Amino acid sequence: MTGHSIWRILIKLSGLSLLINLFEVIPTAAIGAFTYPGFETIGLLLLVFTLYISFIRFILFKSDWIIDKLRLDQDFSDERIEINLEKSTIYTIVILIIGGIIFINAFANLVCEIMVYINNNRFIESGYYDNSILSANVIFYSVKTVIGYLLIRNVRKITTYIDSNKRME
């Protein structure tokens, strides 16, 4: 494995991390759009999401261009670093770790939110508390738990998609 290969893996993993963080950014942005409704807010959110997704796509599929332009592999000697793992194996390990972290954190938060939801039903019945925020949190953490599970379950498909998309580099 050369310095160029190591940088390529690190850049792609950074792109994967940004992609996964997108699932946390979307609900926050949606709450902001509902809090401050208007054409300007929606237009700005669409612009930001378009730039964010374009940046993620650029990082994931143009990593060689980034390495060349920033000269990241310039200080590496021409020696090969021997790591007996293929790129797809490293991608698989990282996706499993990220998916596992997302699943564990989201599941723990989901259980807490369900407990809060159940405990606050008596306040809701008396009219002292609004249930919509708790419902949104339960839905959010349910979706995040499913995303973590799907990352773990479909790790081979994700790795194949990232690794086989050489035509865009």
HUUR-V193518 format. One record per helix or strand of 2 or more residues. SS is the DSSP state (A for helix, B for strand). FROM is the first residue (numbers start at 1). LEN is the number of residues. Records with the same first field share a line. If there is no record, write none. Layout:
SS=FROM-LEN, FROM-LEN
//
This chain:
A=3-33, 39-23, 63-8, 87-33, 121-5, 132-22, 155-10, 166-3
//
